[in-house]
Amino acid sequence: MRRHCVSGLAAYALAASSWGALGFTLPVHGMAHPAVHLAAARSAVRPLCAAKPPLPTHLSKMLEEIESGEAQLFDVREQSEYDDGSIAPSALCALSALKDGQPPVSGDKTKLTYIHCQAGKRAKMAKPLLEEMGFERVVSLEEGYPALKDLGLPLK
């Protein structure tokens, strides 16, 4: 039995678009110009890459609560990280400052307080510090800044 070879990009398109599962096959080399393979691969892969994941429910709720004034968002990364990019409704509240006993410059202790960092570790460390300072309801987000940015949260 002779095996047929498809180009690498066409093979990727075949796998990415599940054509094989639907019973479709791509032409073998010699039956179609390579540009045909490339065009087919691009049209099959582009829609898969263009779809943006929906915003998780807890983050949609958080944004609504912040917008309505019921909640606030603190970024517990350091100043240089915050300056490189931050979520629009967040206020800087560096973990190092919290460890030194400095409360957030702005913030209402009675509001629901969401906190985030780069990957989640510092936010978990900041939660008990804020609670000791009198913040009544503190929620440490699982998502770090890169994930929040990728999910499409508004940026400063």
Phi, psi and omega in degrees: 000132181273132177269141179259146182250132172246153182297160181301316181292320179294323178296321177297316179298321179299314181289317186292326185260001178062029178300321182300322180291336180268358178091005178273151174229153176269152178297150176280164177304142178097338181267339179214151178294145179305331179297329178294317178299316182296316180297319179295319181294317181295317182291331181280326186271325186305312181297329179292324182280334186282338183291127179262136180295145178292153179290127178303149184304317183295330178281324175299316179298318180300313180298320178297317180294322178292316181297324181279352179091003180281339186220169177220159181234125176250138174258116184264015174286176180277164184307314183297322178293318180297318180294331179286345178159140181208162177284137188306311183277009184272153173242142179289133178211074189301138179302321180300322178291320178297320179296330178278002177087009180274117178288162177303141180297315178242151178145143180253120184293342181270344180282154170297127186242116175264142177228147176214162176222211181281318185225352178117336184292311181293326178296320178295326178286329182283332184306305181294331178294317178294321179296322177295332179277000176105002177288123191283319183231105182241129179239120177271119179287140177290325183282137174269179182306312181301319180293318179297319178296313180295330178284350175096017175297148182296140181249155175278000000 
